Structure formats: structure tokens, C-alpha cells
């Protein structure tokens, strides 16, 4: 009986030790505020000059990125260079990927492309 208990305890400890090395944590989320320098709708990229720091940052959005103004979602066409934003992002495979882009503007925004897709498809500007 004691032998079986020792074998079970040894097997459990091996499983716990192996599981500890195999678990990966998700990338850590960061937040930065600044002003939009440029938006490239074809490459899904936003260039931002942060309020703190002098080096511009480039973010590449994907289908899961949310764009908002206050509590409302906005379309990509509402974003323009010169607008202040707060970006929550993660570093993923050598890129800065925004999880959420919040527009910090007091007046209401309008989508300049005429199409509001909430970040699910790329938008081309004329």
C-alpha cells in the first residue's frame, strides 16, 4: 500500500514539474497616450508621437483591435493625424499590436470613408 502511494506521489510531482515549464503567460499589456502622426490603412499601421518620450511608435492593428470614443465604438475613418489618442497595446512577435485605440477628443467624430466597420475589414481612402 505504501509503495503505491509513493508511486502516485512521484508521478504527480513529475506532472506538476512538467506543467510548470510548459505554461506560457500572455504578453503584458501597456498603455501610451499621444498624438497620431500618420495612419496607413493598407498596412494597418498607426504612427504615434507619445506625450512622454521623443521617439515615435508604430502600431499594427488587427481584427481584434477596438476603436472607441468615450463609450462608443468608432470606425477607422474617424481617426486622423493630429488627434490625441490613448492606445492599450501588447508586444507580439516583434510588433506593437493595439488592443484598443481610444480617441481623446471633445467634439463628435465622423467617419470620413462613409463606411463604419469597427476594425473588421481594411478601409481604403480615396
GUKEKE-768765 format. One line per field, with one value per residue (C-alpha): residue number from 1; residue in one letter; x, y, z. Coordinates in Angstrom, 1 decimal. Layout:
BEGIN
nr c(NUM ...)
rest c(A ...)
px c(X ...)
py c(Y ...)
pz c(Z ...)
//
This chain:
BEGIN
nr c(1 2 3 4 5 6 7 8 9 10 11 12 13 14 15 16 17 18 19 20 21 22 23 24 25 26 27 28 29 30 31 32 33 34 35 36 37 38 39 40 41 42 43 44 45 46 47 48 49 50 51 52 53 54 55 56 57 58 59 60 61 62 63 64 65 66 67 68 69 70 71 72 73 74 75 76 77 78 79 80 81 82 83 84 85 86 87 88 89 90 91 92 93 94 95 96 97 98 99 100 101 102 103 104 105 106 107 108 109 110 111 112 113 114 115 116 117 118 119 120 121 122 123 124 125 126)
rest c(X X X X X X X X X X X X X X X X X X X X X X X X X X X X X X X X X X X X X X X X X X X X X X X X X X X X X X X X X X X X X X X X X X X X X X X X X X X X X X X X X X X X X X X X X X X X X X X X X X X X X X X X X X X X X X X X X X X X X X X X X X X X X X)
px c(0.0 2.8 4.6 1.5 1.3 5.0 4.5 1.4 3.2 6.2 4.1 2.1 5.3 6.7 3.4 3.4 7.1 6.5 3.4 5.2 7.6 5.1 2.7 3.1 1.8 0.1 2.0 1.8 -0.4 0.9 -0.8 0.6 -1.0 0.0 -0.9 -1.4 1.3 0.1 -2.3 -1.6 -4.8 -3.2 -0.6 -2.9 -0.4 -0.7 2.3 2.1 4.2 3.9 3.3 6.2 9.2 10.6 10.7 7.7 6.0 4.3 1.4 0.0 -3.7 -5.6 -9.2 -9.5 -8.4 -11.2 -11.5 -13.6 -14.5 -15.8 -18.1 -19.0 -17.2 -16.0 -14.8 -11.3 -12.2 -12.9 -9.2 -7.0 -3.4 -3.1 -5.8 -4.9 -5.4 -4.7 -3.5 -3.5 -1.2 0.9 4.2 3.5 6.1 8.3 5.3 3.3 -0.3 -3.0 -5.9 -7.8 -7.4 -9.4 -9.9 -9.5 -11.4 -14.2 -16.2 -18.1 -16.3 -17.4 -16.2 -14.6 -14.8 -18.6 -18.2 -18.1 -16.7 -15.4 -12.0 -13.1 -12.0 -9.4 -10.6 -9.1 -9.2 -9.5)
py c(0.0 2.4 1.5 2.5 5.8 6.6 5.8 8.0 10.9 10.6 10.6 13.6 15.5 14.8 16.0 19.2 19.9 19.4 21.5 24.4 24.8 24.4 27.1 30.4 33.7 36.1 39.2 42.1 45.0 48.6 52.0 55.1 58.4 60.7 62.3 60.4 61.3 59.1 56.3 53.7 51.9 49.5 48.3 48.6 50.9 53.9 56.2 57.9 60.5 59.8 62.6 61.2 60.4 61.7 58.5 57.8 54.4 52.4 50.2 47.5 46.8 43.5 42.3 42.2 45.9 48.1 51.7 53.9 57.5 57.7 54.6 54.4 52.4 54.4 53.4 53.7 56.5 58.7 58.7 61.4 62.7 65.3 63.7 62.8 59.1 56.6 53.2 50.0 47.5 44.4 43.4 40.4 38.8 41.9 44.3 46.7 45.4 47.7 46.1 49.4 52.8 55.5 58.8 61.7 64.4 66.6 67.0 64.3 62.4 61.4 58.6 60.2 56.9 56.6 53.0 52.0 48.5 48.7 47.3 44.1 44.9 47.2 50.5 52.3 56.0 57.9)
pz c(0.0 0.9 -2.4 -4.4 -2.5 -3.2 -6.9 -7.1 -5.3 -7.6 -10.7 -9.5 -8.8 -12.2 -13.8 -11.8 -12.6 -16.4 -16.4 -14.7 -17.6 -20.4 -19.5 -21.3 -20.0 -22.4 -23.4 -20.9 -21.8 -21.8 -22.3 -24.0 -24.9 -27.6 -31.0 -34.2 -36.8 -39.7 -40.5 -43.2 -44.0 -46.4 -43.8 -40.8 -39.1 -36.9 -36.2 -32.8 -31.0 -27.3 -24.8 -22.7 -24.7 -28.0 -30.1 -32.4 -32.1 -34.8 -34.0 -36.4 -35.7 -36.4 -36.5 -32.7 -32.2 -30.8 -31.8 -29.4 -28.5 -24.9 -24.5 -28.2 -30.9 -33.9 -37.4 -38.6 -40.9 -37.9 -37.0 -38.5 -38.0 -35.2 -33.0 -29.4 -28.5 -25.8 -27.0 -25.0 -26.7 -26.4 -27.9 -30.2 -32.4 -32.7 -33.3 -31.1 -31.5 -30.1 -28.2 -28.0 -29.5 -27.6 -29.3 -26.7 -28.4 -27.0 -30.2 -32.0 -34.8 -38.2 -40.4 -43.5 -45.5 -45.3 -44.1 -40.4 -40.0 -36.4 -37.4 -39.1 -42.6 -44.1 -45.3 -48.3 -48.5 -51.8)
//
